[in-house]
Amino acid sequence: MAFYFSISILYLIMLGIVKKCFAKSNEIDFSTKKRLRFESIHSDQRFNSLQNVYKRLIDKDQSLTDNEVLEQYSDFSKKIQTNTFAAAELELVSISTLCYFRPQLTDILIRRGLLAIVYSLGDNIDFDDIVNFVQHRILAKDVEPYGGCPCEEGIKWLDEILPESRDSLEKTLIDVIKKNKEELDAM
């Protein structure tokens, strides 16, 4: 009996070693994995894709209007069905590239992401909580945000431009919190 027990333990140890060997050879780096996640969510195979808008922005297509950007984003955002933390991640990752190329739309585009963060953290938050959310749930090297990882311009917006936008975005956050409270009070 002890012999079979020893063989079973040895077998499990060897199986674990073999799994680790194969797992390492098939692993992709974390940033590539996050980028692939972003591309799958925003691909043109989805009915509410943003991929064409991203491509046109990156290609500096002058014919792309602000209204088209807002309409495509709205169609995409309306279909997000997930928990509030994941929705906030997806919203912020999705708008990052749009906001980078169209900063004049940031106040409009960021509202749904802010609202999802308010739903997640409550209405007693400030701009620093938003920046911390982005730093810890989207940009940290060891996290896998629901929305994946946007292109370089999107990362730059999340990492550099968003934190520098405190003055204008604090007003937007206060407005989002106020509207959320009004809706709750009306229930």
RODO-2510 file (C-alpha; in nm, 4 decimals, decimal comma):
residues 187
     n   res          X          Y          Z
     1     m     0,0000     0,0000     0,0000
     2     a     0,2805     0,2407     0,0915
     3     f     0,4459     0,1558    -0,2401
     4     y     0,1381     0,2637    -0,4412
     5     f     0,1066     0,5781    -0,2307
     6     s     0,4725     0,6656    -0,3024
     7     i     0,4264     0,5996    -0,6740
     8     s     0,1125     0,8201    -0,6751
     9     i     0,2979     1,1070    -0,5043
    10     l     0,5902     1,0716    -0,7454
    11     y     0,3498     1,0698    -1,0404
    12     l     0,1807     1,3910    -0,9194
    13     i     0,5142     1,5650    -0,8704
    14     m     0,6300     1,4650    -1,2188
    15     l     0,2997     1,5733    -1,3697
    16     g     0,3387     1,9133    -1,2043
    17     i     0,6900     1,9532    -1,3437
    18     v     0,5779     1,8565    -1,6937
    19     k     0,2864     2,1035    -1,6781
    20     k     0,5216     2,3840    -1,5725
    21     c     0,7593     2,3071    -1,8590
    22     f     0,4828     2,3165    -2,1182
    23     a     0,3123     2,6177    -1,9620
    24     k     0,6297     2,8275    -1,9829
    25     s     0,6866     2,7403    -2,3466
    26     n     0,3303     2,8448    -2,4372
    27     e     0,3115     3,1601    -2,2247
    28     i     0,2997     3,5018    -2,3817
    29     d     0,4121     3,8079    -2,1953
    30     f     0,1507     3,9874    -1,9895
    31     s     0,1481     4,3096    -2,1925
    32     t     0,0914     4,1130    -2,5146
    33     k    -0,1918     3,9236    -2,3483
    34     k    -0,3569     4,2502    -2,2366
    35     r    -0,3163     4,3983    -2,5867
    36     l    -0,4750     4,0896    -2,7465
    37     r    -0,7668     4,1195    -2,5025
    38     f    -0,8184     4,4820    -2,6101
    39     e    -0,8121     4,3868    -2,9781
    40     s    -1,0627     4,1043    -2,9324
    41     i    -1,3094     4,3296    -2,7504
    42     h    -1,2795     4,6093    -3,0040
    43     s    -1,2477     4,3994    -3,3210
    44     d    -1,4454     4,4692    -3,6347
    45     q    -1,6115     4,1291    -3,5971
    46     r    -1,8258     4,2709    -3,3174
    47     f    -2,1527     4,4432    -3,3965
    48     n    -2,0542     4,7503    -3,1952
    49     s    -1,6891     4,7787    -3,2912
    50     l    -1,4622     5,0736    -3,2257
    51     q    -1,1785     4,9284    -3,4323
    52     n    -1,2559     5,1353    -3,7429
    53     v    -1,2696     5,4557    -3,5370
    54     y    -0,9359     5,3761    -3,3720
    55     k    -0,7786     5,3058    -3,7104
    56     r    -0,9097     5,6290    -3,8580
    57     l    -0,7850     5,8290    -3,5574
    58     i    -0,4392     5,6729    -3,5687
    59     d    -0,4259     5,7264    -3,9467
    60     k    -0,5244     6,0928    -3,8847
    61     d    -0,8316     6,0649    -4,1091
    62     q    -0,9546     6,4253    -4,1289
    63     s    -1,2993     6,3167    -4,2470
    64     l    -1,3814     6,1500    -3,9123
    65     t    -1,6121     6,3868    -3,7263
    66     d    -1,6551     6,4264    -3,3520
    67     n    -2,0176     6,3184    -3,3934
    68     e    -1,9094     5,9923    -3,5577
    69     v    -1,6662     5,9253    -3,2723
    70     l    -1,9369     5,9937    -3,0122
    71     e    -2,1964     5,7852    -3,1970
    72     q    -1,9669     5,4823    -3,2375
    73     y    -1,8564     5,5049    -2,8756
    74     s    -2,2148     5,5365    -2,7555
    75     d    -2,3172     5,2272    -2,9546
    76     f    -2,0259     5,0364    -2,8016
    77     s    -2,0814     5,1592    -2,4464
    78     k    -2,4558     5,0883    -2,4415
    79     k    -2,3871     4,7176    -2,4908
    80     i    -2,1445     4,6762    -2,2007
    81     q    -2,2941     4,4238    -1,9622
    82     t    -2,0652     4,3305    -1,6779
    83     n    -1,9978     4,4126    -1,3151
    84     t    -1,9224     4,7740    -1,2344
    85     f    -1,5464     4,7369    -1,1773
    86     a    -1,5027     4,5582    -1,5109
    87     a    -1,7346     4,8077    -1,6816
    88     a    -1,5270     5,0960    -1,5461
    89     e    -1,2073     4,9318    -1,6693
    90     l    -1,3567     4,8679    -2,0130
    91     e    -1,5006     5,2194    -2,0408
    92     l    -1,1723     5,3881    -1,9487
    93     v    -0,9603     5,1622    -2,1688
    94     s    -1,2008     5,2158    -2,4597
    95     i    -1,2091     5,5947    -2,4366
    96     s    -0,8365     5,6410    -2,3754
    97     t    -0,7419     5,6385    -2,7438
    98     l    -1,0470     5,8453    -2,8371
    99     c    -0,9584     6,1081    -2,5754
   100     y    -0,5950     6,1154    -2,6810
   101     f    -0,6861     6,2053    -3,0382
   102     r    -0,9989     6,4086    -2,9553
   103     p    -0,9306     6,5813    -2,6207
   104     q    -1,2276     6,8126    -2,6741
   105     l    -1,4559     6,5075    -2,6292
   106     t    -1,3051     6,3922    -2,2987
   107     d    -1,5743     6,5489    -2,0793
   108     i    -1,8472     6,3636    -2,2708
   109     l    -1,6627     6,0341    -2,3198
   110     i    -1,5443     5,9894    -1,9608
   111     r    -1,8853     6,0216    -1,7936
   112     r    -1,9886     5,6548    -1,8234
   113     g    -1,6509     5,5372    -1,6933
   114     l    -1,6757     5,7754    -1,3988
   115     l    -2,0296     5,6591    -1,3270
   116     a    -1,9162     5,2950    -1,3252
   117     i    -1,6429     5,3880    -1,0748
   118     v    -1,9031     5,5684    -0,8616
   119     y    -2,1188     5,2543    -0,8750
   120     s    -1,8130     5,0511    -0,7677
   121     l    -1,6648     5,2736    -0,4976
   122     g    -1,9565     5,4895    -0,3897
   123     d    -2,0158     5,8598    -0,4302
   124     n    -1,7669     5,9684    -0,1653
   125     i    -1,4752     5,9683    -0,4087
   126     d    -1,2494     6,2325    -0,5570
   127     f    -1,0184     6,2695    -0,8539
   128     d    -0,7319     6,0939    -0,6733
   129     d    -0,9528     5,7844    -0,6419
   130     i    -1,0026     5,7882    -1,0193
   131     v    -0,6274     5,8134    -1,0844
   132     n    -0,5607     5,5344    -0,8307
   133     f    -0,8266     5,3187    -0,9966
   134     v    -0,6531     5,3623    -1,3335
   135     q    -0,3043     5,3050    -1,1899
   136     h    -0,3978     4,9910    -0,9937
   137     r    -0,6704     4,8288    -1,2047
   138     i    -0,5609     4,9160    -1,5589
   139     l    -0,1970     5,0227    -1,5835
   140     a    -0,0270     4,8094    -1,3199
   141     k     0,1995     4,5487    -1,4787
   142     d     0,0480     4,2601    -1,2834
   143     v    -0,3216     4,3251    -1,3551
   144     e    -0,5392     4,2145    -1,6404
   145     p    -0,8065     4,4799    -1,6935
   146     y    -1,1317     4,3647    -1,8470
   147     g    -1,0769     4,5912    -2,1452
   148     g    -0,7223     4,4772    -2,2100
   149     c    -0,4511     4,7250    -2,3007
   150     p    -0,5059     5,0035    -2,5548
   151     c    -0,2545     5,1284    -2,8105
   152     e     0,0388     5,3455    -2,7059
   153     e    -0,1637     5,6659    -2,7382
   154     g    -0,4334     5,5257    -2,5100
   155     i    -0,1764     5,4244    -2,2503
   156     k    -0,0210     5,7710    -2,2676
   157     w    -0,3624     5,9291    -2,2112
   158     l    -0,4351     5,7064    -1,9106
   159     d    -0,0872     5,7409    -1,7597
   160     e     0,0011     6,1041    -1,8315
   161     i    -0,2823     6,3142    -1,9708
   162     l    -0,5646     6,1946    -1,7435
   163     p    -0,3769     6,2754    -1,4197
   164     e    -0,2860     6,6191    -1,5599
   165     s    -0,6542     6,6917    -1,6332
   166     r    -0,7511     6,7309    -1,2672
   167     d    -0,9119     7,0761    -1,2953
   168     s    -1,1529     6,9964    -1,5768
   169     l    -1,2273     6,6370    -1,4776
   170     e    -1,2957     6,7122    -1,1097
   171     k    -1,5904     6,9234    -1,2274
   172     t    -1,7113     6,6373    -1,4455
   173     l    -1,6786     6,3884    -1,1574
   174     i    -1,8749     6,6189    -0,9244
   175     d    -2,1461     6,6477    -1,1891
   176     v    -2,1595     6,2678    -1,2394
   177     i    -2,1870     6,2112    -0,8623
   178     k    -2,4601     6,4763    -0,8352
   179     k    -2,6654     6,3239    -1,1182
   180     n    -2,6251     5,9766    -0,9681
   181     k    -2,7516     6,1018    -0,6302
   182     e    -3,0491     6,2709    -0,7977
   183     e    -3,1401     5,9476    -0,9752
   184     l    -3,1133     5,7512    -0,6502
   185     d    -3,3247     6,0062    -0,4642
   186     a    -3,5903     5,9906    -0,7359
   187     m    -3,6322     5,6143    -0,6890
***
